Amino acid sequence: MHLRTAKDLGAAIRQRRRELKLGQRTLAERVGVSRQWISECEHGKPRAELGLILRTLRALGLKLRIGTDAGALTPIDAPDIDAVVRNARKPPA
């Protein structure tokens, strides 16, 4: 899956957390952060600390792969990032 923005990364984290049926508080405890931090991360916090993002990905069973084309998250069962982003977007008002 190709990620282009912090919002894409947040949407992928939220999708995987939901697939694993984890609440934000449970994930926060596993990562060692606050529930508020998880919420902000899932909403695309642009200045989230990289170390905490990597711990979050690890807690969700996701791996970050860097290549010449783009960085990609590779979960055990890779979700369709385009579908994740579409589902995470709010419908136009």
Sine and cosine of phi, psi and omega as CSV:
sin_phi,cos_phi,sin_psi,cos_psi,sin_omega,cos_omega
0.00,0.00,0.68,-0.74,-0.03,-1.00
-0.98,-0.20,0.76,-0.65,0.00,-1.00
-0.92,-0.39,0.73,-0.68,-0.03,-1.00
-0.92,-0.40,-0.39,0.92,-0.07,-1.00
-0.67,-0.74,0.20,-0.98,0.09,-1.00
-0.89,0.45,-0.55,0.84,0.04,-1.00
-0.91,0.41,-0.62,0.79,0.06,-1.00
-0.88,0.47,-0.69,0.72,0.02,-1.00
-0.89,0.45,-0.70,0.71,0.03,-1.00
-0.87,0.48,-0.66,0.76,0.02,-1.00
-0.90,0.43,-0.63,0.78,0.03,-1.00
-0.92,0.40,-0.65,0.76,0.04,-1.00
-0.90,0.44,-0.73,0.68,0.01,-1.00
-0.87,0.49,-0.70,0.71,0.00,-1.00
-0.85,0.52,-0.74,0.67,-0.03,-1.00
-0.92,0.40,-0.65,0.76,0.03,-1.00
-0.86,0.51,-0.69,0.73,0.00,-1.00
-0.93,0.38,-0.63,0.78,0.06,-1.00
-0.85,0.52,-0.61,0.79,0.00,-1.00
-0.99,0.12,-0.01,1.00,0.00,-1.00
0.84,0.54,0.68,0.73,0.04,-1.00
-0.97,-0.23,0.64,-0.77,0.15,-0.99
-0.99,0.15,0.30,-0.95,0.03,-1.00
-0.87,0.50,-0.64,0.77,-0.02,-1.00
-0.90,0.44,-0.68,0.73,0.00,-1.00
-0.89,0.45,-0.71,0.70,0.03,-1.00
-0.89,0.46,-0.68,0.74,0.01,-1.00
-0.85,0.53,-0.68,0.74,0.02,-1.00
-0.89,0.45,-0.64,0.77,0.00,-1.00
-0.92,0.39,-0.57,0.82,-0.04,-1.00
-1.00,0.09,-0.47,0.88,-0.05,-1.00
1.00,0.01,0.55,0.83,0.02,-1.00
-0.77,-0.64,0.04,-1.00,0.04,-1.00
-0.99,0.12,0.35,-0.94,0.09,-1.00
-0.87,0.49,-0.59,0.80,0.02,-1.00
-0.88,0.48,-0.63,0.78,0.02,-1.00
-0.89,0.46,-0.68,0.73,0.03,-1.00
-0.87,0.49,-0.71,0.71,0.01,-1.00
-0.86,0.52,-0.73,0.68,0.00,-1.00
-0.89,0.45,-0.66,0.76,0.02,-1.00
-0.88,0.48,-0.71,0.70,-0.01,-1.00
-0.91,0.42,-0.39,0.92,0.04,-1.00
-1.00,-0.05,0.14,0.99,0.11,-0.99
1.00,0.03,0.56,0.83,0.03,-1.00
-0.79,0.62,0.91,-0.42,-0.13,-0.99
-0.95,0.31,-0.33,0.94,-0.06,-1.00
-0.90,-0.44,0.51,0.86,0.02,-1.00
-0.92,0.39,0.64,-0.77,-0.02,-1.00
-0.91,0.42,0.77,-0.63,-0.08,-1.00
-0.85,0.53,-0.67,0.74,0.00,-1.00
-0.86,0.51,-0.63,0.78,0.02,-1.00
-0.95,0.32,-0.60,0.80,0.07,-1.00
-0.88,0.48,-0.71,0.70,-0.01,-1.00
-0.90,0.44,-0.63,0.77,0.07,-1.00
-0.90,0.44,-0.61,0.79,0.02,-1.00
-0.91,0.42,-0.72,0.70,0.02,-1.00
-0.87,0.50,-0.69,0.73,0.01,-1.00
-0.89,0.46,-0.66,0.75,0.01,-1.00
-0.90,0.44,-0.43,0.91,0.00,-1.00
-1.00,-0.10,0.02,1.00,-0.02,-1.00
0.97,0.26,0.42,0.91,0.02,-1.00
-0.97,-0.23,0.49,-0.87,0.05,-1.00
-0.84,-0.54,0.63,-0.78,0.06,-1.00
-0.99,-0.13,0.84,-0.54,0.01,-1.00
-0.90,-0.44,0.77,-0.63,0.01,-1.00
-0.96,-0.28,0.76,-0.65,0.02,-1.00
-0.68,-0.73,0.00,-1.00,-0.01,-1.00
-0.96,0.29,-0.40,0.92,0.02,-1.00
-1.00,0.10,-0.70,0.71,0.02,-1.00
0.01,-1.00,0.34,-0.94,0.13,-0.99
-0.95,0.31,0.51,-0.86,0.00,-1.00
-0.58,-0.82,0.58,-0.82,0.14,-0.99
-1.00,-0.02,0.73,-0.68,0.02,-1.00
-0.82,-0.57,0.99,-0.10,0.06,-1.00
-0.98,0.19,0.13,-0.99,0.03,-1.00
-0.83,0.56,-0.73,0.68,0.12,-0.99
-0.88,-0.48,0.98,-0.18,-0.13,-0.99
-0.91,0.42,0.85,-0.52,0.09,-1.00
-0.98,0.19,0.31,-0.95,0.06,-1.00
-0.99,0.17,0.95,-0.32,-0.09,-1.00
-0.89,0.46,-0.57,0.82,0.02,-1.00
-0.88,0.47,-0.65,0.76,0.04,-1.00
-0.93,0.38,-0.62,0.78,0.02,-1.00
-0.87,0.49,-0.74,0.68,-0.03,-1.00
-0.91,0.41,-0.70,0.71,0.04,-1.00
-0.84,0.54,-0.71,0.71,-0.02,-1.00
-0.93,0.36,-0.46,0.89,-0.04,-1.00
-0.99,0.13,-0.36,0.93,-0.03,-1.00
-0.96,0.27,0.60,-0.80,0.07,-1.00
-0.98,0.19,0.62,-0.79,0.04,-1.00
-0.91,0.41,0.52,-0.85,0.00,-1.00
-0.87,0.50,0.60,-0.80,-0.02,-1.00
-0.99,0.15,0.00,0.00,0.00,0.00
